[in-house]
Amino acid sequence: MSVRGRDVKVKVVTLKDGTGKCKVSLWREFAEKEVGIGQHIKITDVVVQTYNNEKSVSTTTRTEMKV
């Protein structure tokens, strides 16, 4: 993906639990992390967006992620 004329890596994953599911856009260095089925992930300091009544989450420069 291109942001301000620069190529930036982004990976979209879907997180699920017993209450539902949510798409998560992992930007920059987070896109390079391996995330597998069944792994537990903790992500903090994200941006929540709504489009067509569906919520999604995107990482930011302040995001911390632990797999």
mmCIF file as Biopython writes it, N, C-alpha, C and O atoms, coordinates in Angstrom:
data_model
#
loop_
_atom_site.group_PDB
_atom_site.id
_atom_site.type_symbol
_atom_site.label_atom_id
_atom_site.label_alt_id
_atom_site.label_comp_id
_atom_site.label_asym_id
_atom_site.label_entity_id
_atom_site.label_seq_id
_atom_site.pdbx_PDB_ins_code
_atom_site.Cartn_x
_atom_site.Cartn_y
_atom_site.Cartn_z
_atom_site.occupancy
_atom_site.B_iso_or_equiv
_atom_site.auth_seq_id
_atom_site.auth_asym_id
_atom_site.pdbx_PDB_model_num
ATOM 1   N N  . MET A ? 1  ? 0.846   -1.159  0.000  1.0 0.0 1  A 1 
ATOM 2   C CA . MET A ? 1  ? 0.000   0.000   0.000  1.0 0.0 1  A 1 
ATOM 3   C C  . MET A ? 1  ? 0.905   1.241   0.000  1.0 0.0 1  A 1 
ATOM 4   O O  . MET A ? 1  ? 2.010   1.209   0.542  1.0 0.0 1  A 1 
ATOM 5   N N  . SER A ? 2  ? 0.443   2.296   -0.593 1.0 0.0 2  A 1 
ATOM 6   C CA . SER A ? 2  ? 1.215   3.529   -0.667 1.0 0.0 2  A 1 
ATOM 7   C C  . SER A ? 2  ? 0.621   4.579   0.276  1.0 0.0 2  A 1 
ATOM 8   O O  . SER A ? 2  ? -0.574  4.869   0.225  1.0 0.0 2  A 1 
ATOM 9   N N  . VAL A ? 3  ? 1.478   5.143   1.139  1.0 0.0 3  A 1 
ATOM 10  C CA . VAL A ? 3  ? 1.072   6.201   2.065  1.0 0.0 3  A 1 
ATOM 11  C C  . VAL A ? 3  ? 2.031   7.371   1.881  1.0 0.0 3  A 1 
ATOM 12  O O  . VAL A ? 3  ? 3.235   7.237   2.100  1.0 0.0 3  A 1 
ATOM 13  N N  . ARG A ? 4  ? 1.495   8.511   1.481  1.0 0.0 4  A 1 
ATOM 14  C CA . ARG A ? 4  ? 2.297   9.712   1.230  1.0 0.0 4  A 1 
ATOM 15  C C  . ARG A ? 4  ? 3.450   9.435   0.267  1.0 0.0 4  A 1 
ATOM 16  O O  . ARG A ? 4  ? 4.561   9.936   0.437  1.0 0.0 4  A 1 
ATOM 17  N N  . GLY A ? 5  ? 3.154   8.624   -0.749 1.0 0.0 5  A 1 
ATOM 18  C CA . GLY A ? 5  ? 4.140   8.340   -1.777 1.0 0.0 5  A 1 
ATOM 19  C C  . GLY A ? 5  ? 5.145   7.260   -1.422 1.0 0.0 5  A 1 
ATOM 20  O O  . GLY A ? 5  ? 6.058   6.992   -2.202 1.0 0.0 5  A 1 
ATOM 21  N N  . ARG A ? 6  ? 4.999   6.639   -0.267 1.0 0.0 6  A 1 
ATOM 22  C CA . ARG A ? 6  ? 5.930   5.587   0.141  1.0 0.0 6  A 1 
ATOM 23  C C  . ARG A ? 6  ? 5.191   4.263   0.253  1.0 0.0 6  A 1 
ATOM 24  O O  . ARG A ? 6  ? 4.038   4.213   0.680  1.0 0.0 6  A 1 
ATOM 25  N N  . ASP A ? 7  ? 5.877   3.185   -0.138 1.0 0.0 7  A 1 
ATOM 26  C CA . ASP A ? 7  ? 5.290   1.857   0.024  1.0 0.0 7  A 1 
ATOM 27  C C  . ASP A ? 7  ? 5.342   1.452   1.489  1.0 0.0 7  A 1 
ATOM 28  O O  . ASP A ? 7  ? 6.387   1.542   2.133  1.0 0.0 7  A 1 
ATOM 29  N N  . VAL A ? 8  ? 4.198   1.005   2.010  1.0 0.0 8  A 1 
ATOM 30  C CA . VAL A ? 8  ? 4.084   0.593   3.402  1.0 0.0 8  A 1 
ATOM 31  C C  . VAL A ? 8  ? 3.419   -0.776  3.429  1.0 0.0 8  A 1 
ATOM 32  O O  . VAL A ? 8  ? 2.418   -1.003  2.750  1.0 0.0 8  A 1 
ATOM 33  N N  . LYS A ? 9  ? 3.990   -1.698  4.229  1.0 0.0 9  A 1 
ATOM 34  C CA . LYS A ? 9  ? 3.398   -3.021  4.347  1.0 0.0 9  A 1 
ATOM 35  C C  . LYS A ? 9  ? 2.158   -2.960  5.232  1.0 0.0 9  A 1 
ATOM 36  O O  . LYS A ? 9  ? 2.130   -2.261  6.244  1.0 0.0 9  A 1 
ATOM 37  N N  . VAL A ? 10 ? 1.128   -3.714  4.824  1.0 0.0 10 A 1 
ATOM 38  C CA . VAL A ? 10 ? -0.079  -3.852  5.628  1.0 0.0 10 A 1 
ATOM 39  C C  . VAL A ? 10 ? -0.605  -5.277  5.450  1.0 0.0 10 A 1 
ATOM 40  O O  . VAL A ? 10 ? -0.625  -5.810  4.340  1.0 0.0 10 A 1 
ATOM 41  N N  . LYS A ? 11 ? -1.028  -5.882  6.556  1.0 0.0 11 A 1 
ATOM 42  C CA . LYS A ? 11 ? -1.605  -7.222  6.530  1.0 0.0 11 A 1 
ATOM 43  C C  . LYS A ? 11 ? -2.918  -7.160  7.304  1.0 0.0 11 A 1 
ATOM 44  O O  . LYS A ? 11 ? -2.969  -6.610  8.404  1.0 0.0 11 A 1 
ATOM 45  N N  . VAL A ? 12 ? -3.976  -7.724  6.730  1.0 0.0 12 A 1 
ATOM 46  C CA . VAL A ? 12 ? -5.283  -7.738  7.386  1.0 0.0 12 A 1 
ATOM 47  C C  . VAL A ? 12 ? -5.556  -9.146  7.894  1.0 0.0 12 A 1 
ATOM 48  O O  . VAL A ? 12 ? -5.506  -10.114 7.134  1.0 0.0 12 A 1 
ATOM 49  N N  . VAL A ? 13 ? -5.848  -9.249  9.193  1.0 0.0 13 A 1 
ATOM 50  C CA . VAL A ? 13 ? -6.191  -10.534 9.807  1.0 0.0 13 A 1 
ATOM 51  C C  . VAL A ? 13 ? -7.566  -10.399 10.449 1.0 0.0 13 A 1 
ATOM 52  O O  . VAL A ? 13 ? -8.020  -9.291  10.732 1.0 0.0 13 A 1 
ATOM 53  N N  . THR A ? 14 ? -8.220  -11.524 10.675 1.0 0.0 14 A 1 
ATOM 54  C CA . THR A ? 14 ? -9.499  -11.524 11.361 1.0 0.0 14 A 1 
ATOM 55  C C  . THR A ? 14 ? -9.323  -12.219 12.704 1.0 0.0 14 A 1 
ATOM 56  O O  . THR A ? 14 ? -8.897  -13.372 12.772 1.0 0.0 14 A 1 
ATOM 57  N N  . LEU A ? 15 ? -9.658  -11.497 13.772 1.0 0.0 15 A 1 
ATOM 58  C CA . LEU A ? 15 ? -9.596  -12.066 15.113 1.0 0.0 15 A 1 
ATOM 59  C C  . LEU A ? 15 ? -10.992 -12.503 15.517 1.0 0.0 15 A 1 
ATOM 60  O O  . LEU A ? 15 ? -11.967 -11.792 15.273 1.0 0.0 15 A 1 
ATOM 61  N N  . LYS A ? 16 ? -11.089 -13.686 16.142 1.0 0.0 16 A 1 
ATOM 62  C CA . LYS A ? 16 ? -12.382 -14.220 16.562 1.0 0.0 16 A 1 
ATOM 63  C C  . LYS A ? 16 ? -12.296 -14.692 18.007 1.0 0.0 16 A 1 
ATOM 64  O O  . LYS A ? 16 ? -11.251 -15.145 18.474 1.0 0.0 16 A 1 
ATOM 65  N N  . ASP A ? 17 ? -13.422 -14.572 18.697 1.0 0.0 17 A 1 
ATOM 66  C CA . ASP A ? 17 ? -13.579 -15.191 20.005 1.0 0.0 17 A 1 
ATOM 67  C C  . ASP A ? 17 ? -15.035 -15.602 20.148 1.0 0.0 17 A 1 
ATOM 68  O O  . ASP A ? 17 ? -15.776 -15.595 19.165 1.0 0.0 17 A 1 
ATOM 69  N N  . GLY A ? 18 ? -15.452 -15.952 21.334 1.0 0.0 18 A 1 
ATOM 70  C CA . GLY A ? 18 ? -16.813 -16.405 21.550 1.0 0.0 18 A 1 
ATOM 71  C C  . GLY A ? 18 ? -17.874 -15.348 21.334 1.0 0.0 18 A 1 
ATOM 72  O O  . GLY A ? 18 ? -19.053 -15.680 21.215 1.0 0.0 18 A 1 
ATOM 73  N N  . THR A ? 19 ? -17.484 -14.078 21.279 1.0 0.0 19 A 1 
ATOM 74  C CA . THR A ? 19 ? -18.458 -12.991 21.126 1.0 0.0 19 A 1 
ATOM 75  C C  . THR A ? 19 ? -18.582 -12.488 19.695 1.0 0.0 19 A 1 
ATOM 76  O O  . THR A ? 19 ? -19.533 -11.775 19.375 1.0 0.0 19 A 1 
ATOM 77  N N  . GLY A ? 20 ? -17.639 -12.845 18.831 1.0 0.0 20 A 1 
ATOM 78  C CA . GLY A ? 20 ? -17.715 -12.377 17.448 1.0 0.0 20 A 1 
ATOM 79  C C  . GLY A ? 20 ? -16.353 -12.321 16.801 1.0 0.0 20 A 1 
ATOM 80  O O  . GLY A ? 20 ? -15.414 -12.992 17.229 1.0 0.0 20 A 1 
ATOM 81  N N  . LYS A ? 21 ? -16.257 -11.499 15.750 1.0 0.0 21 A 1 
ATOM 82  C CA . LYS A ? 21 ? -15.004 -11.378 15.012 1.0 0.0 21 A 1 
ATOM 83  C C  . LYS A ? 21 ? -14.765 -9.921  14.639 1.0 0.0 21 A 1 
ATOM 84  O O  . LYS A ? 21 ? -15.686 -9.105  14.636 1.0 0.0 21 A 1 
ATOM 85  N N  . CYS A ? 22 ? -13.497 -9.608  14.321 1.0 0.0 22 A 1 
ATOM 86  C CA . CYS A ? 22 ? -13.129 -8.239  13.971 1.0 0.0 22 A 1 
ATOM 87  C C  . CYS A ? 22 ? -11.919 -8.285  13.040 1.0 0.0 22 A 1 
ATOM 88  O O  . CYS A ? 22 ? -10.968 -9.028  13.283 1.0 0.0 22 A 1 
ATOM 89  N N  . LYS A ? 23 ? -11.961 -7.480  11.967 1.0 0.0 23 A 1 
ATOM 90  C CA . LYS A ? 23 ? -10.800 -7.357  11.081 1.0 0.0 23 A 1 
ATOM 91  C C  . LYS A ? 23 ? -9.798  -6.393  11.710 1.0 0.0 23 A 1 
ATOM 92  O O  . LYS A ? 23 ? -10.170 -5.361  12.269 1.0 0.0 23 A 1 
ATOM 93  N N  . VAL A ? 24 ? -8.527  -6.751  11.606 1.0 0.0 24 A 1 
ATOM 94  C CA . VAL A ? 24 ? -7.452  -5.928  12.156 1.0 0.0 24 A 1 
ATOM 95  C C  . VAL A ? 24 ? -6.432  -5.673  11.053 1.0 0.0 24 A 1 
ATOM 96  O O  . VAL A ? 24 ? -5.903  -6.612  10.460 1.0 0.0 24 A 1 
ATOM 97  N N  . SER A ? 25 ? -6.161  -4.401  10.782 1.0 0.0 25 A 1 
ATOM 98  C CA . SER A ? 25 ? -5.129  -4.024  9.814  1.0 0.0 25 A 1 
ATOM 99  C C  . SER A ? 25 ? -3.826  -3.805  10.571 1.0 0.0 25 A 1 
ATOM 100 O O  . SER A ? 25 ? -3.719  -2.915  11.416 1.0 0.0 25 A 1 
ATOM 101 N N  . LEU A ? 26 ? -2.847  -4.631  10.252 1.0 0.0 26 A 1 
ATOM 102 C CA . LEU A ? 26 ? -1.524  -4.540  10.883 1.0 0.0 26 A 1 
ATOM 103 C C  . LEU A ? 26 ? -0.606  -3.776  9.938  1.0 0.0 26 A 1 
ATOM 104 O O  . LEU A ? 26 ? -0.309  -4.250  8.841  1.0 0.0 26 A 1 
ATOM 105 N N  . TRP A ? 27 ? -0.160  -2.612  10.353 1.0 0.0 27 A 1 
ATOM 106 C CA . TRP A ? 27 ? 0.652   -1.729  9.527  1.0 0.0 27 A 1 
ATOM 107 C C  . TRP A ? 27 ? 2.124   -1.827  9.888  1.0 0.0 27 A 1 
ATOM 108 O O  . TRP A ? 27 ? 2.491   -2.128  11.024 1.0 0.0 27 A 1 
ATOM 109 N N  . ARG A ? 28 ? 2.954   -1.564  8.893  1.0 0.0 28 A 1 
ATOM 110 C CA . ARG A ? 28 ? 4.408   -1.462  9.008  1.0 0.0 28 A 1 
ATOM 111 C C  . ARG A ? 28 ? 5.014   -2.697  9.672  1.0 0.0 28 A 1 
ATOM 112 O O  . ARG A ? 28 ? 4.817   -3.807  9.177  1.0 0.0 28 A 1 
ATOM 113 N N  . GLU A ? 29 ? 5.744   -2.539  10.777 1.0 0.0 29 A 1 
ATOM 114 C CA . GLU A ? 29 ? 6.445   -3.671  11.393 1.0 0.0 29 A 1 
ATOM 115 C C  . GLU A ? 29 ? 5.489   -4.740  11.908 1.0 0.0 29 A 1 
ATOM 116 O O  . GLU A ? 29 ? 5.867   -5.907  12.012 1.0 0.0 29 A 1 
ATOM 117 N N  . PHE A ? 30 ? 4.252   -4.358  12.232 1.0 0.0 30 A 1 
ATOM 118 C CA . PHE A ? 30 ? 3.272   -5.342  12.701 1.0 0.0 30 A 1 
ATOM 119 C C  . PHE A ? 30 ? 2.865   -6.287  11.570 1.0 0.0 30 A 1 
ATOM 120 O O  . PHE A ? 30 ? 2.490   -7.430  11.833 1.0 0.0 30 A 1 
ATOM 121 N N  . ALA A ? 31 ? 2.932   -5.835  10.332 1.0 0.0 31 A 1 
ATOM 122 C CA . ALA A ? 31 ? 2.597   -6.667  9.178  1.0 0.0 31 A 1 
ATOM 123 C C  . ALA A ? 31 ? 3.608   -7.789  8.993  1.0 0.0 31 A 1 
ATOM 124 O O  . ALA A ? 31 ? 3.303   -8.799  8.359  1.0 0.0 31 A 1 
ATOM 125 N N  . GLU A ? 32 ? 4.793   -7.623  9.532  1.0 0.0 32 A 1 
ATOM 126 C CA . GLU A ? 32 ? 5.842   -8.627  9.386  1.0 0.0 32 A 1 
ATOM 127 C C  . GLU A ? 32 ? 5.776   -9.713  10.455 1.0 0.0 32 A 1 
ATOM 128 O O  . GLU A ? 32 ? 6.427   -10.749 10.321 1.0 0.0 32 A 1 
ATOM 129 N N  . LYS A ? 33 ? 4.994   -9.491  11.517 1.0 0.0 33 A 1 
ATOM 130 C CA . LYS A ? 33 ? 4.879   -10.480 12.586 1.0 0.0 33 A 1 
ATOM 131 C C  . LYS A ? 33 ? 4.020   -11.646 12.124 1.0 0.0 33 A 1 
ATOM 132 O O  . LYS A ? 33 ? 3.008   -11.460 11.447 1.0 0.0 33 A 1 
ATOM 133 N N  . GLU A ? 34 ? 4.435   -12.844 12.500 1.0 0.0 34 A 1 
ATOM 134 C CA . GLU A ? 34 ? 3.676   -14.045 12.169 1.0 0.0 34 A 1 
ATOM 135 C C  . GLU A ? 34 ? 2.539   -14.193 13.170 1.0 0.0 34 A 1 
ATOM 136 O O  . GLU A ? 34 ? 2.755   -14.190 14.382 1.0 0.0 34 A 1 
ATOM 137 N N  . VAL A ? 35 ? 1.332   -14.322 12.647 1.0 0.0 35 A 1 
ATOM 138 C CA . VAL A ? 35 ? 0.145   -14.526 13.478 1.0 0.0 35 A 1 
ATOM 139 C C  . VAL A ? 35 ? -0.562  -15.761 12.946 1.0 0.0 35 A 1 
ATOM 140 O O  . VAL A ? 35 ? -1.004  -15.793 11.798 1.0 0.0 35 A 1 
ATOM 141 N N  . GLY A ? 36 ? -0.664  -16.785 13.799 1.0 0.0 36 A 1 
ATOM 142 C CA . GLY A ? 36 ? -1.248  -18.035 13.346 1.0 0.0 36 A 1 
ATOM 143 C C  . GLY A ? 36 ? -2.595  -18.327 13.984 1.0 0.0 36 A 1 
ATOM 144 O O  . GLY A ? 36 ? -2.971  -17.720 14.987 1.0 0.0 36 A 1 
ATOM 145 N N  . ILE A ? 37 ? -3.301  -19.252 13.394 1.0 0.0 37 A 1 
ATOM 146 C CA . ILE A ? 37 ? -4.606  -19.669 13.911 1.0 0.0 37 A 1 
ATOM 147 C C  . ILE A ? 37 ? -4.415  -20.247 15.306 1.0 0.0 37 A 1 
ATOM 148 O O  . ILE A ? 37 ? -3.535  -21.077 15.534 1.0 0.0 37 A 1 
ATOM 149 N N  . GLY A ? 38 ? -5.251  -19.796 16.232 1.0 0.0 38 A 1 
ATOM 150 C CA . GLY A ? 38 ? -5.219  -20.290 17.597 1.0 0.0 38 A 1 
ATOM 151 C C  . GLY A ? 38 ? -4.292  -19.528 18.525 1.0 0.0 38 A 1 
ATOM 152 O O  . GLY A ? 38 ? -4.285  -19.783 19.730 1.0 0.0 38 A 1 
ATOM 153 N N  . GLN A ? 39 ? -3.510  -18.602 17.993 1.0 0.0 39 A 1 
ATOM 154 C CA . GLN A ? 39 ? -2.622  -17.820 18.847 1.0 0.0 39 A 1 
ATOM 155 C C  . GLN A ? 39 ? -3.395  -16.732 19.578 1.0 0.0 39 A 1 
ATOM 156 O O  . GLN A ? 39 ? -4.376  -16.193 19.064 1.0 0.0 39 A 1 
ATOM 157 N N  . HIS A ? 40 ? -2.940  -16.421 20.780 1.0 0.0 40 A 1 
ATOM 158 C CA . HIS A ? 40 ? -3.528  -15.334 21.550 1.0 0.0 40 A 1 
ATOM 159 C C  . HIS A ? 40 ? -2.718  -14.075 21.293 1.0 0.0 40 A 1 
ATOM 160 O O  . HIS A ? 40 ? -1.487  -14.106 21.303 1.0 0.0 40 A 1 
ATOM 161 N N  . ILE A ? 41 ? -3.415  -12.963 21.063 1.0 0.0 41 A 1 
ATOM 162 C CA . ILE A ? 41 ? -2.762  -11.701 20.723 1.0 0.0 41 A 1 
ATOM 163 C C  . ILE A ? 41 ? -3.305  -10.609 21.620 1.0 0.0 41 A 1 
ATOM 164 O O  . ILE A ? 41 ? -4.507  -10.538 21.875 1.0 0.0 41 A 1 
ATOM 165 N N  . LYS A ? 42 ? -2.405  -9.755  22.097 1.0 0.0 42 A 1 
ATOM 166 C CA . LYS A ? 42 ? -2.814  -8.571  22.843 1.0 0.0 42 A 1 
ATOM 167 C C  . LYS A ? 42 ? -2.336  -7.347  22.058 1.0 0.0 42 A 1 
ATOM 168 O O  . LYS A ? 42 ? -1.142  -7.189  21.804 1.0 0.0 42 A 1 
ATOM 169 N N  . ILE A ? 43 ? -3.285  -6.486  21.679 1.0 0.0 43 A 1 
ATOM 170 C CA . ILE A ? 43 ? -2.971  -5.286  20.904 1.0 0.0 43 A 1 
ATOM 171 C C  . ILE A ? 43 ? -3.533  -4.083  21.655 1.0 0.0 43 A 1 
ATOM 172 O O  . ILE A ? 43 ? -4.715  -4.061  21.998 1.0 0.0 43 A 1 
ATOM 173 N N  . THR A ? 44 ? -2.693  -3.086  21.912 1.0 0.0 44 A 1 
ATOM 174 C CA . THR A ? 44 ? -3.137  -1.876  22.613 1.0 0.0 44 A 1 
ATOM 175 C C  . THR A ? 44 ? -2.880  -0.645  21.754 1.0 0.0 44 A 1 
ATOM 176 O O  . THR A ? 44 ? -2.080  -0.681  20.820 1.0 0.0 44 A 1 
ATOM 177 N N  . ASP A ? 45 ? -3.571  0.449   22.084 1.0 0.0 45 A 1 
ATOM 178 C CA . ASP A ? 45 ? -3.429  1.731   21.382 1.0 0.0 45 A 1 
ATOM 179 C C  . ASP A ? 45 ? -3.682  1.589   19.881 1.0 0.0 45 A 1 
ATOM 180 O O  . ASP A ? 45 ? -2.791  1.810   19.060 1.0 0.0 45 A 1 
ATOM 181 N N  . VAL A ? 46 ? -4.913  1.217   19.545 1.0 0.0 46 A 1 
ATOM 182 C CA . VAL A ? 46 ? -5.328  1.066   18.158 1.0 0.0 46 A 1 
ATOM 183 C C  . VAL A ? 46 ? -6.426  2.076   17.837 1.0 0.0 46 A 1 
ATOM 184 O O  . VAL A ? 46 ? -6.950  2.743   18.729 1.0 0.0 46 A 1 
ATOM 185 N N  . VAL A ? 47 ? -6.763  2.177   16.571 1.0 0.0 47 A 1 
ATOM 186 C CA . VAL A ? 47 ? -7.860  3.031   16.110 1.0 0.0 47 A 1 
ATOM 187 C C  . VAL A ? 47 ? -9.003  2.111   15.692 1.0 0.0 47 A 1 
ATOM 188 O O  . VAL A ? 47 ? -8.799  1.164   14.934 1.0 0.0 47 A 1 
ATOM 189 N N  . VAL A ? 48 ? -10.209 2.394   16.190 1.0 0.0 48 A 1 
ATOM 190 C CA . VAL A ? 48 ? -11.394 1.618   15.831 1.0 0.0 48 A 1 
ATOM 191 C C  . VAL A ? 48 ? -12.193 2.411   14.807 1.0 0.0 48 A 1 
ATOM 192 O O  . VAL A ? 48 ? -12.466 3.597   14.994 1.0 0.0 48 A 1 
ATOM 193 N N  . GLN A ? 49 ? -12.565 1.734   13.714 1.0 0.0 49 A 1 
ATOM 194 C CA . GLN A ? 49 ? -13.321 2.382   12.650 1.0 0.0 49 A 1 
ATOM 195 C C  . GLN A ? 49 ? -14.590 1.582   12.381 1.0 0.0 49 A 1 
ATOM 196 O O  . GLN A ? 49 ? -14.645 0.381   12.642 1.0 0.0 49 A 1 
ATOM 197 N N  . THR A ? 50 ? -15.609 2.262   11.856 1.0 0.0 50 A 1 
ATOM 198 C CA . THR A ? 50 ? -16.846 1.591   11.463 1.0 0.0 50 A 1 
ATOM 199 C C  . THR A ? 50 ? -17.134 1.906   10.008 1.0 0.0 50 A 1 
ATOM 200 O O  . THR A ? 50 ? -17.109 3.064   9.593  1.0 0.0 50 A 1 
ATOM 201 N N  . TYR A ? 51 ? -17.412 0.849   9.228  1.0 0.0 51 A 1 
ATOM 202 C CA . TYR A ? 51 ? -17.772 0.994   7.817  1.0 0.0 51 A 1 
ATOM 203 C C  . TYR A ? 51 ? -18.864 -0.019  7.526  1.0 0.0 51 A 1 
ATOM 204 O O  . TYR A ? 51 ? -18.688 -1.210  7.781  1.0 0.0 51 A 1 
ATOM 205 N N  . ASN A ? 52 ? -19.993 0.441   6.993  1.0 0.0 52 A 1 
ATOM 206 C CA . ASN A ? 52 ? -21.145 -0.437  6.729  1.0 0.0 52 A 1 
ATOM 207 C C  . ASN A ? 52 ? -21.542 -1.239  7.970  1.0 0.0 52 A 1 
ATOM 208 O O  . ASN A ? 52 ? -21.819 -2.436  7.890  1.0 0.0 52 A 1 
ATOM 209 N N  . ASN A ? 53 ? -21.564 -0.562  9.107  1.0 0.0 53 A 1 
ATOM 210 C CA . ASN A ? 53 ? -21.930 -1.165  10.398 1.0 0.0 53 A 1 
ATOM 211 C C  . ASN A ? 53 ? -20.997 -2.284  10.845 1.0 0.0 53 A 1 
ATOM 212 O O  . ASN A ? 53 ? -21.363 -3.068  11.720 1.0 0.0 53 A 1 
ATOM 213 N N  . GLU A ? 54 ? -19.805 -2.380  10.270 1.0 0.0 54 A 1 
ATOM 214 C CA . GLU A ? 54 ? -18.804 -3.344  10.705 1.0 0.0 54 A 1 
ATOM 215 C C  . GLU A ? 54 ? -17.632 -2.586  11.299 1.0 0.0 54 A 1 
ATOM 216 O O  . GLU A ? 54 ? -17.107 -1.654  10.690 1.0 0.0 54 A 1 
ATOM 217 N N  . LYS A ? 55 ? -17.226 -2.993  12.496 1.0 0.0 55 A 1 
ATOM 218 C CA . LYS A ? 55 ? -16.080 -2.356  13.141 1.0 0.0 55 A 1 
ATOM 219 C C  . LYS A ? 55 ? -14.804 -3.057  12.720 1.0 0.0 55 A 1 
ATOM 220 O O  . LYS A ? 55 ? -14.777 -4.272  12.524 1.0 0.0 55 A 1 
ATOM 221 N N  . SER A ? 56 ? -13.745 -2.268  12.586 1.0 0.0 56 A 1 
ATOM 222 C CA . SER A ? 56 ? -12.427 -2.807  12.310 1.0 0.0 56 A 1 
ATOM 223 C C  . SER A ? 56 ? -11.416 -2.028  13.138 1.0 0.0 56 A 1 
ATOM 224 O O  . SER A ? 56 ? -11.720 -0.960  13.669 1.0 0.0 56 A 1 
ATOM 225 N N  . VAL A ? 57 ? -10.225 -2.568  13.238 1.0 0.0 57 A 1 
ATOM 226 C CA . VAL A ? 57 ? -9.177  -1.987  14.071 1.0 0.0 57 A 1 
ATOM 227 C C  . VAL A ? 57 ? -7.926  -1.825  13.221 1.0 0.0 57 A 1 
ATOM 228 O O  . VAL A ? 57 ? -7.625  -2.672  12.379 1.0 0.0 57 A 1 
ATOM 229 N N  . SER A ? 58 ? -7.189  -0.723  13.446 1.0 0.0 58 A 1 
ATOM 230 C CA . SER A ? 58 ? -5.922  -0.497  12.761 1.0 0.0 58 A 1 
ATOM 231 C C  . SER A ? 58 ? -4.852  -0.132  13.779 1.0 0.0 58 A 1 
ATOM 232 O O  . SER A ? 58 ? -5.105  0.581   14.750 1.0 0.0 58 A 1 
ATOM 233 N N  . THR A ? 59 ? -3.641  -0.644  13.530 1.0 0.0 59 A 1 
ATOM 234 C CA . THR A ? 59 ? -2.520  -0.290  14.394 1.0 0.0 59 A 1 
ATOM 235 C C  . THR A ? 59 ? -2.079  1.142   14.091 1.0 0.0 59 A 1 
ATOM 236 O O  . THR A ? 59 ? -2.364  1.679   13.020 1.0 0.0 59 A 1 
ATOM 237 N N  . THR A ? 60 ? -1.383  1.747   15.045 1.0 0.0 60 A 1 
ATOM 238 C CA . THR A ? 60 ? -0.843  3.096   14.906 1.0 0.0 60 A 1 
ATOM 239 C C  . THR A ? 60 ? 0.628   3.080   15.292 1.0 0.0 60 A 1 
ATOM 240 O O  . THR A ? 60 ? 1.187   2.025   15.592 1.0 0.0 60 A 1 
ATOM 241 N N  . THR A ? 61 ? 1.245   4.239   15.283 1.0 0.0 61 A 1 
ATOM 242 C CA . THR A ? 61 ? 2.652   4.316   15.698 1.0 0.0 61 A 1 
ATOM 243 C C  . THR A ? 61 ? 2.811   4.079   17.194 1.0 0.0 61 A 1 
ATOM 244 O O  . THR A ? 61 ? 3.916   3.792   17.656 1.0 0.0 61 A 1 
ATOM 245 N N  . ARG A ? 62 ? 1.720   4.193   17.967 1.0 0.0 62 A 1 
ATOM 246 C CA . ARG A ? 62 ? 1.788   3.955   19.422 1.0 0.0 62 A 1 
ATOM 247 C C  . ARG A ? 62 ? 1.330   2.561   19.809 1.0 0.0 62 A 1 
ATOM 248 O O  . ARG A ? 62 ? 1.334   2.221   20.992 1.0 0.0 62 A 1 
ATOM 249 N N  . THR A ? 63 ? 0.938   1.755   18.851 1.0 0.0 63 A 1 
ATOM 250 C CA . THR A ? 63 ? 0.436   0.409   19.132 1.0 0.0 63 A 1 
ATOM 251 C C  . THR A ? 63 ? 1.530   -0.478  19.705 1.0 0.0 63 A 1 
ATOM 252 O O  . THR A ? 63 ? 2.694   -0.401  19.312 1.0 0.0 63 A 1 
ATOM 253 N N  . GLU A ? 64 ? 1.116   -1.330  20.654 1.0 0.0 64 A 1 
ATOM 254 C CA . GLU A ? 64 ? 1.982   -2.407  21.150 1.0 0.0 64 A 1 
ATOM 255 C C  . GLU A ? 64 ? 1.244   -3.711  20.889 1.0 0.0 64 A 1 
ATOM 256 O O  . GLU A ? 64 ? 0.033   -3.808  21.087 1.0 0.0 64 A 1 
ATOM 257 N N  . MET A ? 65 ? 1.994   -4.707  20.444 1.0 0.0 65 A 1 
ATOM 258 C CA . MET A ? 65 ? 1.385   -5.998  20.106 1.0 0.0 65 A 1 
ATOM 259 C C  . MET A ? 65 ? 2.231   -7.126  20.671 1.0 0.0 65 A 1 
ATOM 260 O O  . MET A ? 65 ? 3.441   -7.195  20.454 1.0 0.0 65 A 1 
ATOM 261 N N  . LYS A ? 66 ? 1.556   -8.016  21.409 1.0 0.0 66 A 1 
ATOM 262 C CA . LYS A ? 66 ? 2.235   -9.198  21.970 1.0 0.0 66 A 1 
ATOM 263 C C  . LYS A ? 66 ? 1.511   -10.438 21.484 1.0 0.0 66 A 1 
ATOM 264 O O  . LYS A ? 66 ? 0.296   -10.566 21.635 1.0 0.0 66 A 1 
ATOM 265 N N  . VAL A ? 67 ? 2.282   -11.357 20.891 1.0 0.0 67 A 1 
ATOM 266 C CA . VAL A ? 67 ? 1.718   -12.613 20.396 1.0 0.0 67 A 1 
ATOM 267 C C  . VAL A ? 67 ? 2.034   -13.705 21.396 1.0 0.0 67 A 1 
ATOM 268 O O  . VAL A ? 67 ? 1.656   -14.858 21.190 1.0 0.0 67 A 1 
#
